[in-house]
Amino acid sequence: MKKKLVSVLLTAAMGASLLAGCGQQAADTTQTSEPAQTTETTEAAPATETTEAAPEASAEVDPAAYDGKEVKVWVAENVVDFTNEQIEAFKTAYPQYAGVNFTVEAVGEGDAAGNMITDVTAGADVFGFAQDQLTRLVTANALEEVNPDYLSAVESANSAGVVEAGKVGGTLYAYPMTADNGYFLYYDKSVVTDPSTLEGIIEQCEAAGKNFYMDMTGWYQVAFFFGTGCQLTYDTDDQGNFTGCNVDYASDKGLVALKEMIEVASSSAYQAGSSAGDAVNYAAIIDGTWDADTVKSVLGDNYACAKLPTFTGSDGNTYQLSGFNGCKLLGVKPQEDEDKLQICDDLAYYLTSEEVQLARFNAVGWGPSNLNAQASDAVKANEALSALAEQFAYTIPQGNYPGDYWTRAESLAGDVKDSFQKASDEDLTKALEAYQADLESYAK
């Protein structure tokens, strides 16, 4: 049982110190759930009074109980300085922790889970990670559930999809930190004058001799399958083990999705890829907020963003490209020392609060999961985040997927470009049946 909270969230101290500095803007990248991002920044606005519930005060707070304790924190490289600044503000807001020794290390969200699972004991006490790593971390007993005293405030303050992404078996195991992991359309508005349809975008790129970039591997190919109404999710038990697969790719709607992928890949404008840094001569690319600065430097005054387009399927119906939406979470490692666990919970709550999320956006462009922060003028004025927010209405939260799924999905993407180009509907249906059988086998 967690010990009762003993700290008081000092809002005035937070307001004075939270936005004291903005971290550097170098982009951190992750492999499993797409990189952490940097986008155009805005000047930090004064902190407003927090709407999140403050912990209950205790009549007796003995700082000596916490003095000398060591707390290790892992965050992405481009927010190390920012996090150190916020920890100083945290120590002001929670004066009983003034004697705690905090160490912040650069470990990206895509690497944190692997490092934690390798050696939980040596891992960080508080660490950021991509939401698709949640099941692995819970299975490895590397995550403590969110402190019950904070649970209601965390769930009500953040977007529902991010809260759900932090759960296994109905239990919330991590504190929501961002809601900015997904993809949308960047385009050159001097070439693509109407970004509303996939066919139109490709036609305009072909006419201008420009490239259209889109990845069709696992994270991106669901844009087609989910767009036509297919599903692919996995069930897990309370320990994070995969217990079932819910998939219907081997269906009429799955065939429509696959045939659209084949049609897109047949275009002379099509290029496989989603990294703006590697793309050349493009007028449109499906990418994420982490590449906003790169795209803007290429397109200049013609830089524009939009949700993903619709497409007309082989059955004559119109479909909206869908996809995953994802996030970054902040986890706390289980502790034998209840006092240390209290420090870690208080720090995780603080670093994911409305004010810190907004300050982090201003520093490095990470999109907040906090609803009030999302509604701020600064966040709404960011073109890339606005396009992503619009696209999120057509996506599903990225849950937990077996590692084998991502590998198998890459093979399908290769077939779309090559062997499937002249395949019959019968052959494509057989391919989908085999693909679905593979996907189901990972949960048996």
N, C-alpha and C positions, 0 to 999 in steps of 0.2 A: 504494500500500500504506500503511495507517495505521501510524504509528509506535507502538512498544511502549509500553504504559501506564507512567507513571513515578510515579504517585501512590499513596498508601496511604490507604484509607478508615479514618479514625480514629473507631471506633465510640463510644468514650467521649466524645469531643468532640461527636459528633452527639447522644448522649443528653442531654448537658448543655444544648445550645442549640437543638435542633430545635423543641421545643414551647414556646419562650420566649414566643411571642405568638400570638394568633389574629386573623386579618384581619376586615374588616368583612363584613356579611352582605347587602349589596345584590346583587340577582340580576343576572347578566349574561345577555343573550339572544342567540341566534344563529338564523339563518334556515334554514340548509341541513339541519341535523340536530337541530333542536330546541335550546332554550336551555340554557345552563349553569345549574345549579340552586343553590338555597339551601333547606335544610330545617332542622328543629329541630336545635340543636347540643347537644353534650354536653361536659362539662369534659375538658380534655386529660389523658390518663393518662400516667404516666411512660414514657419510651421504653424499649423492650426491645432486647436485643441483636439486631442485624440478622442475618437468615438468608441474605441475598444475598451472593454471592461478592465478596470484596474484591479489588481489583486487585493484581497482583504488585508488590512493592517494587523499587525500583531503588537501587543502591548510591550513585549520584550524582544529586542533584536540585538543579538550579541555578535558584533563583527568578528570577534576572536574565533568564532566557530568556523569562519571561512578563510582567515588569514593564511597565506602560504600555500593554498591549494592551487594545483596546476590544471588548467583547462586548455586543451588543444583544439583549434578551430581550423577546418579546411574550407577554403573558398576558391573560386576561379581567380587566376592570376591578375586579371584586370580589376578586381575589386578587393585586393589585399589591402591597399592603402586606405580605401574607403572603409573597410571593415575595422581596421585598426582605429580610425577616427571615431567610428560609431561605438566601439567598445569603450573608448574614453568617455563618451557621452553616457553610455550605459552605467559606468562606474559612478558618474555624478548622480544619475537618476536612482541608482541603487547603492547608496554609500556604504552599506554593510559589506559590499564586495570590493572595496578599495584596495584591500590587501591580497586579492586573488591575482595570480600570475597567468595572464592570457597569452597564448602563442598562436599567431595566425600564419598558416602555411598555404602556399599556392598548390592546390590540387583541383583540377577541373571536375565539373559535374559528371563527365563521362568516365572519369578514372576513379572517382571516389569509391563507388560501390565495389569495384574489383579489388582495390587496395584494402577496403574494410573487410571484405570477405576473406582475403588472404590471411589477415591477422587482425582480428577484431580487437584484441587486447592492445595492440600497438597503434590502432587507428585513432582517428580524431574523436573527441568527445561531442563536438557539434560540427556538422558537415553538410554542405550543399550537394545535391545530386539530382539527376534527371529522373522524372517520375517513372520511366519504364524500368528503373532499377529497383523499384520498391520491393517486389516480391523476393528477389534475391537477398536483399538486406534483411527482410523479416525472417526468411528461412534460416539465415545465418545468425539469427539473434543479435543483429547489429543495430536494431532500432528499438527504442523505448516508445511506448504509445504517448501521444500528446497528453500533457498534464490535464487531468479532469477539471481542475480549477480554471483552465484556460480554454477548454474545449468549446463551450458555447460561444465565447467571444470570437474565437478563430473561425468557427463555422459560419457565423453570421456576417463577419466582416469581409470574407473573401468570396470570389466567384465560385458557384456550386461545382463547376466542372473540375476546378483545381482541388477543392476539398475532397471530392470523390476520388481523384487521382492519388490522393495520399492515404487511401483506405485499403485494407485487406481484411476480408471477412467482416466488414462493417465497422472495423476499428480504425481510427485515424492515427497513423504512425508518424506523421511528419507535418511540419508547419509550412503552409503555402507561402512561396516567396515571389514567384512571377507567374504570368499567364501570357507568355510571348513566344511559345515554341510551336510554330506552324508555318505554313507557306501560303503565298498569294502571288499575284502577278505584278512584276515590274515591267514597264514598257516605255518605249520612246514615242512620245505623243506626236512627234512630227511624222512618224511612219504609221503607227497604229492609232488611227483616229477614232476607232470604235473597238474597245476591248471587251465587249459584252459576250461575244461568241468565240469559241475555239476555232471554228472554221474561218471566221472573219479575220482573226489574228494571224492564222497561218497564211491565208490568202494575201493579206497585206504585207507580211514578211517576204513571201515569195516574190511579189511584184517589185519590192524594193531591193531584192537581192540580199536580204538580211536573214539572220538566223533566229530561230525560236528554240529556246532551251527548256527541256523538261526531263527530269529523271523519272524512270519508270520502275525503279526498284521498290522494295517493300514499303518504305515509309511514304513514298509518293504514289505508287500504283493504286493504293486504296482510294485515291481521288476518283478513279474511274469506277471501281467496284462499289464503293459506298454511294457514289453518285447515282448509280442505277438502282440502288435499293438493296444491294447485297450486304451481308453482315459477316464479320470475322472478329469474334471475341473469344477469350478463354476464361474459364471458371477456375478459381483457386480456392483451396481450403484455408483455414486460419493460419496454417504454417507456410502458406505461399506455394504449395505444390499444385501443379496444374491437374485439374480433375475432369475437365471437359472442354470441348471446342464447339462453338456455335458458328457454323459456316454454311453458306449456300451458294458458293461460287459456281458449282456445277448445275446451272439453271439457265433459263432463258435470259434473265437479266444479267447473269454473269457473262453469257455469250455476247450480249450487247456491249458490255464494258470492254471485253477483250478485243472485239472487232474495232471499237473506237481507238484503242491503243495501237492496233495494227495500222489503222488509217492514218493516225497522226505520224507514226514512225515512217510511213511511206513518203512523206513530204520532203521535197528538196531543202526546205528551210529547217527541218527538224534536226536538232542535235541533242544527244543524250547527255544530261548533266544538270546540276543545280547549283554550281559554285560560280558566282559572278567573277571571282578572281581568275578562273580558268576559261571563262567564256570569251569569245571573240566575235566581232561583227554582228552583234545581236540587236534586235529591236524589241525583243520580249524574252523574259526569263521568269520561270517559276522558282522562287527562292524564298528565304526568310529574312527577318529583320536584321540578323547578324551581318548581312551583306549590303545594307542600305547605303553606307558611306561609299562602298566600292562602286555600286551601280550609279550613284549620284555623280561620282567623279567622272564616269564614262558618259552618261547621258546629259549632264549639265542642265541647261534650262529646259530640256525636253524630258526630264525625269518625271515619271508619274507612276502611281500605284493604284491597284484595284483588286477587288476580290477575284477569285478564279472565275473563268467564264462558263457559260453553258455550252452544251453541244447537242447536236441532233443525232440520235442513235440510229442504228441500222433498221430499227423498227419504226422509224419516223417520229418517235417521241422526243421531247426536249428534256435534257437532264442537266442538273447543276453539278459541276465538279465539286467533290467533297474533300475528305482527308481527315487526318488526325489533328487534334489540338493537344498541345503538351505544355509542360511547365517545369519550373525548377522548385524543389522542395528543400527544406532545412530539417535535418534529422538530429536526434539526440541519442547517443549510445547508452545502453543500460549501464548503471553504476551500482556498485556495492555500497558506496558512500552516499547516504541520503542527502547530506549537505551539498556534496558536489553535484548530485543530480538536480537539486534545487537551483543551483547556479546555472547549470546548462539549460534547464527549462526556461528560466527567466531570461537568459540571453537569447535563446531561440525565439521566444515570444517578442522580445524587443527588436531583434534584427529583422523580423517580418511584420512589424507594425506598420500602420498607414504612413506615418511620417518617414520612417526609414525606407520604405518601399518608394515613396515619392522622391526622397533624396537620392536613392540609388538610380532611379530613372534619370534625374537631372545630372548625375555624375557619369553614368556609362550607358544610359539608354535602355536599361532592362525594363520591360513592360510589367507594371504592377498586377498582382492578383487581387489586391485590396480594392473593393468596389468604390470607395470614396476617392482613392488615388486615381483610379481609372477615369473617374468623372472630372478630374482636374482639367483646366484649360490647357496646361502644358502638354499633358498626355494626349488629349484629343487633337491637338494641333500637329502631332507627329504623323506624317503621311503614311509611313510604313505601318505603324501600330494601328492607325485607323483602318487601313485596308485589311490588316490581319483580324481586327475586331469584327469587321463586317463578314469576313470569311468564316470566323468561328461559329456564326449562326448556322452554317451548313456542315459542320464537322462533328466528330465524336471525340470524347476524351481518350487519349491513348492510354490503354490499360497495360496489362502485363502480358508480354508475348514471349514464347520460347525462343532461345537463340537460334534454333534451326530454322525458324520461320524466315528470318532476314536473309539467310543464305539461300534458301530455296526460292525466295521471291526474286533474287538477282537472276537466277536462271530463267525464270519466266520473262523477265525484262529483255534478256538476250534473245529469246525465241521470238518475241514480238518484232524485233528489228530484223531478224534473219529468217529462220525456218517457217515461221507462221505467215509470212507475207503472201504465200500462194496456197495456203492450207484451206481445205474445205470446211464448211460448218461442222460436218461430222467429225473431222479430225480435231477441230478446235474443241468440240464438246468432249471428246475423249481426253484431250489434254487437260481440260478443266476438271474432269472427274479424277484424273490422276493427281492433279494439284490438290484438290480438296481432300483426297485420301491421305496425302502426305500431311496436310495441315491438321487433320484429325488425329493422326498417329502420334503427334507430339504430346498429346494429353492422355495417352494411355499407359 
